[in-house]
Amino acid sequence: TKLTQVSLETSESEHVRLAGIIITWNMFQHFYPYFHLTDTNWDEQLEQALRKTTDDKNKKDYIQSLSSLLVHTEDAHAELSHQKYSPRDEKLPFVVDFIEGEIVVTAAEEESGLLPGDIIVSMNQRKALEIFEDFKKDIVGSPQFKNFVASYYFTYGNQVKIEINRDKE
C-alpha cells in the first residue's frame, strides 16, 4: 500500500491518480478473499473509479475516489490510511454519537451551551442527519465503524449555527 500513499501525496497528476486506482483495484482483485460474500461487481467498480478520478480536481476529490472504491469491498478491514481531518484542525466544543437514528450530544464544554442528550437537528441550516450520511459515504468499514468515524468528523470546525431539540422542544 506504499504506492497508494505516494499517489495521495502527488494527486495533482491524472496519470498518478489513475495508477493509484488501478493498483488499489488490483490488490483487491488478486488478494481479497471475500467478494463471494458481497453483491459487488468488482470489474464495474474499476471502470467507475477510473471515470470518477479523471474528474478529481484536488487531493480531497482523489481521496474520495479511492474511498468510494474501497467502500464496495464491504469489508471493515479495508482502510484508506488518510485522515479527512487533522488533529491540528479546529474542533467544536462538544462530542456527538449516532443514537437511535439521531445525532446526540454526549459531552459538551460549558461554553457551547449544549447539554448531553441534546439532539442536533441541523447545522448551518443543513439537516444534521444529511451531513452525517455524507460523511459516511466515504468511510470504509462496518456500519458501526462508519457511525463512529462520522461522529468524530461531525465535530470539526470552528463556528457553526446549530438547531437542537432539548426535552422535545
DSSP file with accessible surface (Angstrom, degrees, kcal/mol):
  #  RESIDUE AA STRUCTURE BP1 BP2  ACC     N-H-->O    O-->H-N    N-H-->O    O-->H-N    TCO  KAPPA ALPHA  PHI   PSI    X-CA   Y-CA   Z-CA
    1    1 A T     >        0   0  113      0, 0.0     4,-1.8     0, 0.0     3,-0.2   0.000 360.0 360.0 360.0  -1.6    0.0    0.0    0.0
    2    2 A K  H  >  +     0   0  155      1,-0.2     4,-2.3     2,-0.2     5,-0.2   0.883 360.0  57.6 -59.4 -36.4    3.0    2.3    0.0
    3    3 A L  H  > S+     0   0  111      1,-0.2     4,-2.2     2,-0.2    -1,-0.2   0.901 104.1  51.3 -63.3 -37.5    2.2    3.1   -3.7
    4    4 A T  H  > S+     0   0   13     -3,-0.2     4,-1.7     2,-0.2    -1,-0.2   0.920 108.9  51.3 -65.1 -39.8   -1.2    4.3   -2.7
    5    5 A Q  H  X S+     0   0   65     -4,-1.8     4,-1.4     1,-0.2    -2,-0.2   0.914 109.2  50.0 -65.2 -40.5    0.3    6.6   -0.1
    6    6 A V  H  X S+     0   0   80     -4,-2.3     4,-1.2     1,-0.2     3,-0.4   0.932 108.0  53.7 -62.1 -42.7    2.7    8.1   -2.7
    7    7 A S  H  < S+     0   0    4     -4,-2.2    -1,-0.2     1,-0.2    -2,-0.2   0.844 103.8  56.7 -65.1 -29.5   -0.2    8.6   -5.1
    8    8 A L  H >< S+     0   0    8     -4,-1.7     3,-0.9     1,-0.2    -1,-0.2   0.891 106.8  49.4 -65.0 -37.7   -2.1   10.6   -2.4
    9    9 A E  H 3< S+     0   0  133     -4,-1.4    -1,-0.2    -3,-0.4    -2,-0.2   0.728 118.7  37.7 -75.1 -20.6    0.8   12.9   -2.0
   10   10 A T  T >< S+     0   0   56     -4,-1.2     3,-1.4    -3,-0.2    -1,-0.2  -0.164  71.7 138.0-121.6  41.3    1.1   13.6   -5.7
   11   11 A S  T <   +     0   0    1     -3,-0.9    -1,-0.1     1,-0.3     6,-0.1   0.481  51.1  85.4 -72.8   1.6   -2.6   13.6   -6.6
   12   12 A E  T 3  S+     0   0  149     -3,-0.1     2,-0.5     4,-0.0    -1,-0.3   0.814  76.1  78.9 -70.5 -26.6   -2.2   16.6   -9.0
   13   13 A S    <>  -     0   0   46     -3,-1.4     4,-2.4     1,-0.2     5,-0.2  -0.714  69.0-154.5 -88.5 122.0   -1.2   14.3  -11.8
   14   14 A E  H  > S+     0   0   86     -2,-0.5     4,-2.8     1,-0.2     5,-0.2   0.892  97.0  55.6 -60.0 -37.5   -4.1   12.5  -13.5
   15   15 A H  H  > S+     0   0  152      1,-0.2     4,-2.3     2,-0.2    -1,-0.2   0.902 108.5  46.6 -63.2 -41.5   -1.7    9.7  -14.6
   16   16 A V  H  > S+     0   0   48      2,-0.2     4,-2.6     1,-0.2    -1,-0.2   0.907 112.1  51.0 -68.5 -40.2   -0.7    9.1  -11.0
   17   17 A R  H  X S+     0   0   15     -4,-2.4     4,-2.1     2,-0.2    -2,-0.2   0.935 111.4  47.5 -62.1 -45.6   -4.3    9.1   -9.8
   18   18 A L  H  X S+     0   0   43     -4,-2.8     4,-2.5     1,-0.2    -2,-0.2   0.919 112.1  49.9 -61.6 -43.0   -5.3    6.6  -12.4
   19   19 A A  H  X S+     0   0   42     -4,-2.3     4,-3.0    -5,-0.2     5,-0.2   0.906 108.4  53.5 -61.9 -40.8   -2.3    4.4  -11.5
   20   20 A G  H  X S+     0   0    1     -4,-2.6     4,-2.4     2,-0.2    -1,-0.2   0.906 109.9  47.3 -61.1 -41.2   -3.3    4.6   -7.8
   21   21 A I  H  X S+     0   0    0     -4,-2.1     4,-3.0     2,-0.2     5,-0.2   0.941 113.9  47.6 -64.5 -46.0   -6.9    3.5   -8.6
   22   22 A I  H  X S+     0   0   71     -4,-2.5     4,-2.7     2,-0.2    -2,-0.2   0.925 112.9  47.8 -63.7 -44.3   -5.5    0.6  -10.8
   23   23 A I  H  X S+     0   0   54     -4,-3.0     4,-2.2     2,-0.2    -1,-0.2   0.942 114.1  46.9 -62.4 -46.2   -3.0   -0.5   -8.2
   24   24 A T  H  X S+     0   0    4     -4,-2.4     4,-1.7    -5,-0.2    -2,-0.2   0.940 112.9  49.0 -61.8 -46.6   -5.6   -0.4   -5.4
   25   25 A W  H  X S+     0   0   23     -4,-3.0     4,-2.9     1,-0.2    -1,-0.2   0.922 111.2  50.6 -58.8 -44.6   -8.2   -2.3   -7.5
   26   26 A N  H  X S+     0   0   56     -4,-2.7     4,-2.3     1,-0.2     5,-0.3   0.849 103.2  58.3 -65.3 -36.8   -5.6   -4.9   -8.4
   27   27 A M  H  X S+     0   0   56     -4,-2.2     4,-1.5     1,-0.2    -1,-0.2   0.940 114.9  37.6 -58.3 -43.6   -4.6   -5.5   -4.8
   28   28 A F  H  X S+     0   0   32     -4,-1.7     4,-2.1     2,-0.2    -2,-0.2   0.901 112.5  57.8 -74.4 -40.2   -8.2   -6.4   -4.0
   29   29 A Q  H  < S+     0   0   75     -4,-2.9    -2,-0.2     1,-0.2    -1,-0.2   0.895 119.7  29.0 -55.5 -40.3   -8.8   -8.3   -7.3
   30   30 A H  H  < S+     0   0  122     -4,-2.3    -1,-0.2    -5,-0.2    -2,-0.2   0.656 133.4  27.1 -99.3 -17.3   -5.9  -10.7   -6.6
   31   31 A F  H  < S+     0   0  169     -4,-1.5    -3,-0.2    -5,-0.3    -2,-0.2   0.457  87.6 101.3-127.5  -2.9   -5.7  -10.9   -2.8
   32   32 A Y    ><  -     0   0   30     -4,-2.1     3,-0.5    -5,-0.2    -4,-0.0  -0.751  46.2-170.7 -90.9 119.0   -9.2  -10.2   -1.4
   33   33 A P  T 3   +     0   0   77      0, 0.0     3,-0.3     0, 0.0    -1,-0.1   0.452  68.6  66.1 -90.8   3.9  -10.9  -13.4   -0.5
   34   34 A Y  T >   +     0   0  114      1,-0.2     3,-2.0     2,-0.1     4,-0.3   0.259  54.5 107.9-116.0  14.0  -14.5  -12.2    0.3
   35   35 A F  G X  S+     0   0   42     -3,-0.5     3,-1.8     1,-0.3     5,-0.2   0.838  76.0  66.7 -60.4 -28.1  -16.0  -10.9   -3.0
   36   36 A H  G 3  S+     0   0  147      1,-0.3    -1,-0.3    -3,-0.3    -2,-0.1   0.696  97.6  55.4 -65.3 -14.3  -18.3  -14.0   -3.0
   37   37 A L  G <  S+     0   0  121     -3,-2.0    -1,-0.3     2,-0.0     2,-0.3   0.451 103.9  64.9 -95.9  -1.6  -19.9  -12.6    0.2
   38   38 A T  S <  S-     0   0   19     -3,-1.8    35,-0.0    -4,-0.3    36,-0.0  -0.746  75.9-131.7-117.5 166.5  -20.8   -9.2   -1.4
   39   39 A D        +     0   0  162     -2,-0.3     2,-0.3     2,-0.1    -3,-0.1   0.154  65.5 132.1 -95.7  15.5  -23.1   -8.1   -4.2
   40   40 A T        -     0   0   23     -5,-0.2     2,-1.0    32,-0.2    -2,-0.1  -0.529  53.2-150.0 -76.7 130.5  -20.2   -6.0   -5.7
   41   41 A N     >  -     0   0   82     -2,-0.3     4,-1.8     1,-0.2     3,-0.2  -0.844  18.6-170.8 -92.9  95.3  -19.4   -6.2   -9.4
   42   42 A W  H  > S+     0   0   12     -2,-1.0     4,-1.5     1,-0.2    -1,-0.2   0.852  79.7  55.0 -64.1 -37.1  -15.7   -5.5   -8.9
   43   43 A D  H  > S+     0   0  102      1,-0.2     4,-1.6     2,-0.2    -1,-0.2   0.925 108.7  49.4 -61.8 -41.9  -14.9   -5.1  -12.6
   44   44 A E  H  > S+     0   0   89      1,-0.2     4,-2.4     2,-0.2    -1,-0.2   0.865 104.9  58.8 -64.6 -35.0  -17.6   -2.4  -12.8
   45   45 A Q  H  X S+     0   0   16     -4,-1.8     4,-2.6     1,-0.2    -1,-0.2   0.867 102.2  54.0 -64.6 -35.1  -16.1   -0.7   -9.8
   46   46 A L  H  X S+     0   0   37     -4,-1.5     4,-2.6    -3,-0.2     5,-0.2   0.956 109.1  47.7 -62.3 -48.8  -12.8   -0.3  -11.6
   47   47 A E  H  X S+     0   0  116     -4,-1.6     4,-2.2     1,-0.2    -2,-0.2   0.928 114.1  46.6 -59.6 -44.8  -14.5    1.4  -14.5
   48   48 A Q  H  X S+     0   0   75     -4,-2.4     4,-2.6     1,-0.2    -1,-0.2   0.913 112.5  49.9 -64.1 -42.5  -16.5    3.7  -12.2
   49   49 A A  H  X S+     0   0    7     -4,-2.6     4,-2.7     2,-0.2    -2,-0.2   0.902 110.3  49.7 -65.4 -40.2  -13.5    4.6  -10.1
   50   50 A L  H  X S+     0   0   46     -4,-2.6     4,-1.3    -5,-0.2    -1,-0.2   0.932 112.7  47.4 -63.9 -43.9  -11.3    5.4  -13.2
   51   51 A R  H  X S+     0   0  134     -4,-2.2     4,-0.6    -5,-0.2     3,-0.3   0.931 113.7  48.3 -61.7 -44.4  -14.1    7.7  -14.6
   52   52 A K  H >< S+     0   0   79     -4,-2.6     3,-1.3     1,-0.2     4,-0.3   0.918 108.4  52.8 -64.1 -43.6  -14.5    9.4  -11.2
   53   53 A T  H >< S+     0   0    0     -4,-2.7     3,-1.1     1,-0.3    -1,-0.2   0.776  97.0  65.7 -70.6 -21.9  -10.8   10.1  -10.7
   54   54 A T  H 3< S+     0   0   49     -4,-1.3    -1,-0.3    -3,-0.3    -2,-0.2   0.779 103.4  49.5 -68.0 -20.8  -10.4   11.7  -14.1
   55   55 A D  T << S+     0   0  108     -3,-1.3    -1,-0.2    -4,-0.6    -2,-0.2   0.476  83.0 122.4 -91.8  -5.1  -12.7   14.5  -12.7
   56   56 A D    <   -     0   0   10     -3,-1.1     3,-0.1    -4,-0.3   -39,-0.1  -0.380  37.4-176.6 -63.3 133.8  -10.8   14.9   -9.5
   57   57 A K        +     0   0  164      1,-0.1     2,-0.3    -2,-0.1    -1,-0.1   0.603  62.6   3.0-103.9 -19.1   -9.5   18.5   -9.0
   58   58 A N  S  > S-     0   0   78      1,-0.1     4,-2.1     0, 0.0     5,-0.2  -0.907  86.5 -80.0-156.4-178.9   -7.6   18.1   -5.8
   59   59 A K  H  > S+     0   0   91     -2,-0.3     4,-2.8     1,-0.2     5,-0.2   0.888 123.4  56.3 -61.4 -40.0   -6.3   15.7   -3.1
   60   60 A K  H  > S+     0   0  128      1,-0.2     4,-2.1     2,-0.2    -1,-0.2   0.929 108.1  47.6 -60.0 -45.5   -9.7   15.7   -1.3
   61   61 A D  H  > S+     0   0   41      1,-0.2     4,-2.1     2,-0.2    -1,-0.2   0.914 112.4  49.9 -61.0 -42.7  -11.5   14.6   -4.5
   62   62 A Y  H  X S+     0   0    0     -4,-2.1     4,-2.6     2,-0.2     5,-0.2   0.917 108.0  52.2 -65.1 -41.5   -8.9   11.9   -5.1
   63   63 A I  H  X S+     0   0   22     -4,-2.8     4,-2.9     1,-0.2    -1,-0.2   0.921 109.5  50.8 -60.4 -40.3   -9.2   10.6   -1.5
   64   64 A Q  H  X S+     0   0   46     -4,-2.1     4,-2.7    -5,-0.2    -1,-0.2   0.890 108.4  52.1 -65.6 -37.7  -13.0   10.4   -2.1
   65   65 A S  H  X S+     0   0    1     -4,-2.1     4,-1.7     2,-0.2    -2,-0.2   0.939 113.0  43.9 -63.4 -46.0  -12.4    8.4   -5.3
   66   66 A L  H  X S+     0   0    1     -4,-2.6     4,-2.3     2,-0.2    -2,-0.2   0.929 114.5  49.8 -63.9 -43.3  -10.2    5.9   -3.5
   67   67 A S  H  X S+     0   0    8     -4,-2.9     4,-2.5    -5,-0.2    -2,-0.2   0.915 107.3  54.5 -62.6 -41.6  -12.6    5.7   -0.6
   68   68 A S  H  X S+     0   0   32     -4,-2.7     4,-0.9     1,-0.2    -1,-0.2   0.883 108.7  49.3 -60.3 -37.9  -15.5    5.1   -2.9
   69   69 A L  H >< S+     0   0    3     -4,-1.7     3,-0.8     1,-0.2     4,-0.2   0.952 112.2  46.9 -65.1 -47.4  -13.7    2.2   -4.5
   70   70 A L  H >< S+     0   0    7     -4,-2.3     3,-2.0     1,-0.2     5,-0.5   0.837 100.0  67.4 -66.9 -31.5  -12.8    0.6   -1.1
   71   71 A V  H >< S+     0   0   32     -4,-2.5     3,-1.8     1,-0.3    -1,-0.2   0.870  91.4  64.3 -56.4 -33.5  -16.4    1.0    0.2
   72   72 A H  T << S+     0   0   62     -4,-0.9    -1,-0.3    -3,-0.8    -2,-0.2   0.592  86.6  69.1 -72.9  -7.3  -17.5   -1.5   -2.4
   73   73 A T  T <  S-     0   0    0     -3,-2.0    -1,-0.3    -4,-0.2    -2,-0.2   0.719  90.4-149.5 -75.6 -21.1  -15.4   -4.3   -0.7
   74   74 A E    <   +     0   0  118     -3,-1.8     2,-0.5    -4,-0.4    -2,-0.1   0.820  50.1 135.5  55.9  34.6  -17.9   -4.0    2.2
   75   75 A D    >   -     0   0   23     -5,-0.5     3,-1.2     1,-0.1    -1,-0.2  -0.955  55.7-151.3-120.6 126.2  -15.1   -5.0    4.5
   76   76 A A  T 3  S+     0   0   51     -2,-0.5    -1,-0.1     1,-0.2    66,-0.1   0.695  98.8  59.8 -65.6 -17.2  -14.3   -3.4    7.8
   77   77 A H  T 3  S+     0   0  158     64,-0.1     2,-0.6     2,-0.0    -1,-0.2   0.652  79.8  95.9 -86.6 -15.8  -10.6   -4.3    7.3
   78   78 A A    <   +     0   0    6     -3,-1.2     2,-0.4    -8,-0.1    -3,-0.0  -0.656  58.6 172.8 -75.9 120.4  -10.3   -2.3    4.1
   79   79 A E        -     0   0  139     -2,-0.6     2,-0.7    60,-0.1    62,-0.1  -0.993  36.0-148.2-139.3 134.4   -8.9    1.0    5.2
   80   80 A L        -     0   0   25     -2,-0.4     2,-2.4     2,-0.1    60,-0.1  -0.899  26.0-140.4 -95.9 114.3   -7.6    4.1    3.4
   81   81 A S        +     0   0   65     -2,-0.7     2,-0.3     2,-0.1    -2,-0.0  -0.451  65.5 101.9 -83.9  73.1   -4.9    5.4    5.8
   82   82 A H        -     0   0   69     -2,-2.4     2,-0.4   -19,-0.0    -2,-0.1  -0.956  64.8-134.0-149.9 131.3   -5.6    9.0    5.4
   83   83 A Q        -     0   0  104     -2,-0.3    -2,-0.1     1,-0.1     3,-0.0  -0.747   4.5-147.8 -89.2 134.2   -7.5   11.2    7.9
   84   84 A K  S    S+     0   0   63     -2,-0.4     2,-0.3     1,-0.1    -1,-0.1   0.860  90.3  30.0 -63.5 -36.2  -10.1   13.5    6.4
   85   85 A Y  S    S-     0   0   61     -3,-0.1    -1,-0.1     4,-0.0    68,-0.0  -0.929  83.2-128.1-123.9 151.4   -9.3   16.0    9.2
   86   86 A S    >   -     0   0   26     -2,-0.3     3,-2.2     1,-0.1    -2,-0.0  -0.705  22.4-121.1 -95.3 148.5   -6.0   16.5   11.0
   87   87 A P  T 3  S+     0   0   91      0, 0.0    -1,-0.1     0, 0.0     4,-0.1   0.739 115.6  62.2 -58.9 -17.7   -5.8   16.5   14.8
   88   88 A R  T 3  S+     0   0  221      2,-0.1     3,-0.1     0, 0.0     2,-0.0   0.629  83.4 100.9 -81.6 -15.0   -4.5   20.1   14.4
   89   89 A D  S <  S-     0   0   72     -3,-2.2     2,-0.1     1,-0.1    -4,-0.0  -0.328  88.0 -90.3 -66.7 157.0   -7.8   21.2   12.8
   90   90 A E        -     0   0  120     66,-0.1    67,-2.5     1,-0.0     2,-0.4  -0.429  41.3-155.6 -72.4 139.6  -10.2   23.1   15.0
   91   91 A K  B     -A  156   0A  88     65,-0.3    65,-0.2    -2,-0.1    64,-0.0  -0.895  17.4-117.4-115.1 145.7  -12.8   21.1   16.9
   92   92 A L        -     0   0   13     63,-3.6     2,-1.4    -2,-0.4    66,-0.1  -0.454  35.9-106.2 -74.8 155.0  -16.2   22.2   18.1
   93   93 A P  S    S+     0   0   33      0, 0.0    16,-2.6     0, 0.0     2,-0.3  -0.132  92.5  62.8 -83.4  45.3  -16.6   22.1   21.9
   94   94 A F  E     -B  108   0B  11     -2,-1.4     2,-0.4    14,-0.2    14,-0.3  -0.987  67.0-135.6-157.0 164.1  -18.9   19.1   22.0
   95   95 A V  E     -B  107   0B  78     12,-3.0    11,-2.8    -2,-0.3    12,-1.3  -0.959  21.4-166.5-123.9 141.4  -18.9   15.4   21.2
   96   96 A V  E     -B  105   0B   6     55,-0.4     2,-0.3    -2,-0.4     9,-0.2  -0.847   7.1-168.0-124.5 164.3  -21.8   13.5   19.4
   97   97 A D  E     -B  104   0B  72      7,-2.1     7,-2.9    -2,-0.3     2,-0.8  -0.966  32.1-111.2-144.2 157.0  -22.8   10.0   18.8
   98   98 A F  E     +B  103   0B  52     -2,-0.3     2,-0.5     5,-0.2     5,-0.2  -0.827  46.9 171.4 -91.2 107.4  -25.4    8.4   16.4
   99   99 A I  E >   -B  102   0B  70      3,-2.6     3,-1.5    -2,-0.8    -2,-0.1  -0.983  61.8 -20.4-128.2 122.9  -28.1    7.1   18.8
  100  100 A E  T 3  S-     0   0  192     -2,-0.5    -1,-0.1     1,-0.3     3,-0.1   0.869 127.9 -49.0  48.4  43.8  -31.4    5.6   17.8
  101  101 A G  T 3  S+     0   0   34      1,-0.2     2,-0.3    -3,-0.0    -1,-0.3   0.616 120.0  96.8  79.0  14.0  -31.2    7.4   14.4
  102  102 A E  E <  S-B   99   0B  87     -3,-1.5    -3,-2.6    26,-0.0     2,-0.8  -0.929  77.9-113.6-134.3 158.7  -30.3   10.8   15.7
  103  103 A I  E     -BC  98 120B   1     17,-0.5    17,-2.9    -2,-0.3     2,-0.4  -0.823  44.5-173.0 -91.8 110.5  -27.2   12.9   16.2
  104  104 A V  E     -BC  97 119B  19     -7,-2.9    -7,-2.1    -2,-0.8     2,-0.4  -0.895  26.3-124.1-115.5 133.4  -27.0   13.2   20.0
  105  105 A V  E     +B   96   0B   1     13,-3.1    12,-3.2    -2,-0.4    -9,-0.3  -0.582  29.1 175.4 -71.4 126.1  -24.6   15.3   22.1
  106  106 A T  E     +     0   0B  62    -11,-2.8     2,-0.3     1,-0.4   -10,-0.2   0.615  68.1   7.8-108.3 -17.6  -22.8   13.0   24.5
  107  107 A A  E     +B   95   0B  45    -12,-1.3   -12,-3.0     8,-0.1    -1,-0.4  -0.963  66.6 177.9-159.1 147.5  -20.4   15.5   26.1
  108  108 A A  E     -B   94   0B  36     -2,-0.3   -14,-0.2   -14,-0.3     2,-0.2  -0.985  29.9-118.2-155.3 142.6  -20.1   19.3   25.8
  109  109 A E    >   -     0   0  110    -16,-2.6     3,-1.8    -2,-0.3     5,-0.5  -0.539  36.4-115.5 -74.8 150.0  -18.0   22.1   27.2
  110  110 A E  G >  S+     0   0  189      1,-0.3     3,-1.6    -2,-0.2    -1,-0.1   0.877 112.1  63.7 -55.9 -38.8  -20.0   24.6   29.2
  111  111 A E  G 3  S+     0   0  156      1,-0.3    -1,-0.3     2,-0.1    -2,-0.0   0.723  91.6  66.7 -60.8 -20.7  -19.2   27.4   26.7
  112  112 A S  G <  S-     0   0   33     -3,-1.8    -1,-0.3   -19,-0.3    -2,-0.2   0.756  95.6-136.2 -74.2 -24.5  -21.1   25.5   23.9
  113  113 A G    <   +     0   0   52     -3,-1.6     2,-0.2    -4,-0.5    -3,-0.1   0.494  65.0 122.4  79.2   1.1  -24.5   25.9   25.6
  114  114 A L        -     0   0   18     -5,-0.5    -1,-0.3     4,-0.0    -2,-0.1  -0.639  47.2-155.5 -96.3 156.7  -25.2   22.3   24.8
  115  115 A L    >   -     0   0   92     -2,-0.2     3,-2.5    -3,-0.1   -10,-0.2  -0.954  33.8 -90.7-127.1 148.6  -26.0   19.5   27.2
  116  116 A P  T 3  S+     0   0   88      0, 0.0   -10,-0.2     0, 0.0     3,-0.1  -0.345 116.3  35.3 -54.0 134.2  -25.6   15.8   27.0
  117  117 A G  T 3  S+     0   0   47    -12,-3.2    50,-0.2     1,-0.4   -11,-0.1   0.158  81.8 134.4 102.3 -17.8  -28.8   14.4   25.4
  118  118 A D    <   -     0   0    4     -3,-2.5   -13,-3.1   -13,-0.2     2,-0.5  -0.429  50.7-138.6 -62.1 138.7  -29.4   17.4   23.1
  119  119 A I  E     -CD 104 165B  34     46,-2.5    46,-2.5   -15,-0.2     2,-0.7  -0.897   9.3-136.6-102.1 124.7  -30.3   16.2   19.6
  120  120 A I  E     +CD 103 164B   4    -17,-2.9   -17,-0.5    -2,-0.5    44,-0.2  -0.738  25.9 175.2 -83.9 118.1  -28.7   18.2   16.8
  121  121 A V  E     -     0   0B  59     42,-2.8     7,-2.6    -2,-0.7     8,-0.4   0.861  64.1  -2.6 -88.9 -44.4  -31.4   18.8   14.2
  122  122 A S  E     -ED 127 163B  13     41,-1.6    41,-2.3     5,-0.3     2,-0.4  -0.982  52.4-154.5-148.7 158.4  -29.4   21.0   11.8
  123  123 A M  E >  S-ED 126 162B  15      3,-2.7     3,-1.2    -2,-0.3    39,-0.2  -0.989  85.9  -9.6-137.4 123.8  -26.0   22.6   11.5
  124  124 A N  T 3  S-     0   0   92     37,-3.6    38,-0.1    -2,-0.4    -1,-0.1   0.903 130.0 -56.7  52.0  44.4  -25.5   25.7    9.4
  125  125 A Q  T 3  S+     0   0  165     36,-0.4     2,-0.4     1,-0.2    -1,-0.3   0.702 116.0 112.7  62.7  25.2  -29.1   25.3    8.1
  126  126 A R  E <  S-E  123   0B  88     -3,-1.2    -3,-2.7     3,-0.0    -1,-0.2  -0.985  79.5 -98.1-124.4 136.8  -28.4   21.8    6.8
  127  127 A K  E  >  -E  122   0B 149     -2,-0.4     4,-2.0    -5,-0.2    -5,-0.3  -0.272  26.6-138.0 -56.1 131.9  -30.0   18.7    8.3
  128  128 A A  H  > S+     0   0    1     -7,-2.6     4,-2.6     1,-0.2     5,-0.2   0.886 102.8  52.7 -60.5 -41.6  -27.7   17.0   10.7
  129  129 A L  H  > S+     0   0   72     -8,-0.4     4,-2.6     1,-0.2    -1,-0.2   0.859 107.0  53.4 -65.5 -32.3  -28.5   13.5    9.5
  130  130 A E  H  > S+     0   0   95     -3,-0.2     4,-2.1     2,-0.2    -1,-0.2   0.928 110.2  46.7 -65.9 -44.0  -27.8   14.6    5.9
  131  131 A I  H  X S+     0   0   17     -4,-2.0     4,-2.0     2,-0.2    -2,-0.2   0.941 113.0  50.2 -60.8 -46.5  -24.3   15.9    7.0
  132  132 A F  H  X S+     0   0    0     -4,-2.6     4,-1.9     1,-0.2    -2,-0.2   0.919 110.3  48.8 -59.7 -46.2  -23.7   12.7    8.9
  133  133 A E  H  X S+     0   0   83     -4,-2.6     4,-1.3     1,-0.2    -1,-0.2   0.863 107.4  56.1 -65.0 -36.3  -24.7   10.4    6.0
  134  134 A D  H  X S+     0   0   57     -4,-2.1     4,-0.5     1,-0.2     3,-0.3   0.908 107.3  49.4 -62.3 -40.5  -22.5   12.4    3.6
  135  135 A F  H >< S+     0   0   28     -4,-2.0     3,-1.2     1,-0.2    -2,-0.2   0.930 107.7  54.7 -61.4 -44.0  -19.5   11.7    5.9
  136  136 A K  H >< S+     0   0   32     -4,-1.9     3,-1.6     1,-0.2    -1,-0.2   0.789  90.8  74.6 -64.7 -26.2  -20.4    8.0    6.0
  137  137 A K  H 3< S+     0   0  133     -4,-1.3    -1,-0.2     1,-0.3    -2,-0.2   0.814 103.3  38.0 -56.9 -34.1  -20.3    7.7    2.2
  138  138 A D  T << S+     0   0   27     -3,-1.2     2,-0.5    -4,-0.5    -1,-0.3   0.270  93.6 100.8-104.9  11.2  -16.5    7.8    2.0
  139  139 A I    <   -     0   0   13     -3,-1.6     2,-0.4    -4,-0.2     7,-0.1  -0.858  62.5-144.9-101.3 128.4  -15.7    5.8    5.2
  140  140 A V        +     0   0   11     -2,-0.5     2,-0.3   -60,-0.1   -69,-0.1  -0.751  54.6  52.9 -91.7 133.9  -14.7    2.2    4.6
  141  141 A G  S    S-     0   0   12     -2,-0.4   -65,-0.2   -70,-0.1   -64,-0.1  -0.857  87.6 -26.2 142.0-171.3  -15.8   -0.3    7.2
  142  142 A S     >  -     0   0   36     -2,-0.3     4,-2.7     1,-0.1     5,-0.2  -0.223  63.8-104.7 -69.2 162.5  -18.7   -1.8    9.1
  143  143 A P  H  > S+     0   0   87      0, 0.0     4,-2.2     0, 0.0     5,-0.2   0.901 123.1  51.7 -56.2 -38.7  -21.8    0.3    9.7
  144  144 A Q  H  > S+     0   0  137      2,-0.2     4,-2.1     1,-0.2     5,-0.1   0.912 110.2  47.5 -65.9 -41.7  -20.7    0.7   13.4
  145  145 A F  H  > S+     0   0   82      2,-0.2     4,-2.7     1,-0.2     5,-0.3   0.915 110.0  52.9 -65.6 -42.2  -17.3    1.9   12.4
  146  146 A K  H  X S+     0   0   41     -4,-2.7     4,-2.6     1,-0.2     5,-0.2   0.913 110.0  48.4 -59.2 -43.6  -18.8    4.3    9.8
  147  147 A N  H  X S+     0   0   32     -4,-2.2     4,-2.2    -5,-0.2    -1,-0.2   0.911 111.1  51.3 -62.6 -41.3  -21.0    5.8   12.5
  148  148 A F  H  X S+     0   0  134     -4,-2.1     4,-1.6     2,-0.2    -2,-0.2   0.948 114.7  40.8 -61.3 -50.2  -18.0    6.1   14.9
  149  149 A V  H  X S+     0   0   17     -4,-2.7     4,-2.7     1,-0.2     5,-0.2   0.917 113.6  52.9 -68.8 -41.1  -15.8    7.9   12.4
  150  150 A A  H  X S+     0   0    0     -4,-2.6     4,-2.1    -5,-0.3    -1,-0.2   0.893 107.0  53.8 -62.1 -36.4  -18.7   10.1   11.1
  151  151 A S  H  X S+     0   0    8     -4,-2.2     4,-0.6    -5,-0.2   -55,-0.4   0.897 109.9  48.1 -62.5 -39.1  -19.4   11.2   14.7
  152  152 A Y  H >< S+     0   0   93     -4,-1.6     3,-1.0     1,-0.2    -2,-0.2   0.938 112.8  46.6 -66.3 -47.2  -15.8   12.2   15.0
  153  153 A Y  H >< S+     0   0   30     -4,-2.7     3,-1.9     1,-0.2    -2,-0.2   0.833  99.3  71.5 -64.5 -31.6  -15.8   14.2   11.7
  154  154 A F  H 3< S+     0   0    1     -4,-2.1    -1,-0.2     1,-0.3    -2,-0.2   0.781  94.0  54.4 -58.0 -27.6  -19.1   15.9   12.7
  155  155 A T  T << S+     0   0    3     -3,-1.0   -63,-3.6    -4,-0.6     2,-0.4   0.248  79.9 112.6 -98.3  14.8  -17.4   18.0   15.3
  156  156 A Y  B <   +A   91   0A  21     -3,-1.9     2,-0.3   -65,-0.2   -65,-0.3  -0.706  48.9  70.5 -86.4 139.8  -14.7   19.5   13.2
  157  157 A G        -     0   0   28    -67,-2.5     3,-0.1    -2,-0.4    -2,-0.0  -0.831  69.5-117.6 145.1 179.0  -15.0   23.3   12.6
  158  158 A N  S    S+     0   0  109      1,-0.4     2,-0.3    -2,-0.3   -67,-0.1   0.588  90.5  15.6-125.3 -19.8  -14.6   26.5   14.4
  159  159 A Q        +     0   0  164    -67,-0.1    -1,-0.4     2,-0.0     2,-0.3  -0.918  64.7 163.9-157.9 128.6  -18.0   28.1   14.3
  160  160 A V        -     0   0   41     -2,-0.3     2,-0.6    -3,-0.1    -3,-0.0  -0.975  34.7-128.7-142.2 156.2  -21.4   26.7   13.5
  161  161 A K        -     0   0  141     -2,-0.3   -37,-3.6     2,-0.0   -36,-0.4  -0.946  36.0-167.9-105.0 120.4  -25.1   27.6   13.9
  162  162 A I  E     -D  123   0B  48     -2,-0.6     2,-0.5   -39,-0.2   -39,-0.2  -0.916  18.9-157.7-118.1 136.7  -26.9   24.7   15.4
  163  163 A E  E     -D  122   0B 113    -41,-2.3   -42,-2.8    -2,-0.4   -41,-1.6  -0.945  25.9-175.1-105.4 128.6  -30.5   23.9   15.9
  164  164 A I  E     -D  120   0B  48     -2,-0.5     2,-0.5   -44,-0.2   -44,-0.2  -0.824  27.6-138.2-123.1 163.6  -31.2   21.4   18.7
  165  165 A N  E     +D  119   0B  52    -46,-2.5   -46,-2.5    -2,-0.3     2,-0.5  -0.991  26.6 178.4-118.2 117.1  -34.0   19.6   20.2
  166  166 A R  S >  S-     0   0   81      3,-2.8     3,-1.2    -2,-0.5   -48,-0.1  -0.988  71.8 -13.1-123.2 123.0  -33.8   19.6   24.0
  167  167 A D  T 3  S-     0   0  143     -2,-0.5    -1,-0.2     1,-0.3   -49,-0.1   0.910 129.3 -55.3  53.3  43.2  -36.6   17.9   26.0
  168  168 A K  T 3         0   0  196      1,-0.2    -1,-0.3    -3,-0.1    -3,-0.0   0.684 360.0 360.0  64.2  22.7  -38.7   17.7   22.9
  169  169 A E    <         0   0  183     -3,-1.2    -3,-2.8     0, 0.0    -1,-0.2  -0.972 360.0 360.0-126.4 360.0  -38.5   21.4   22.2
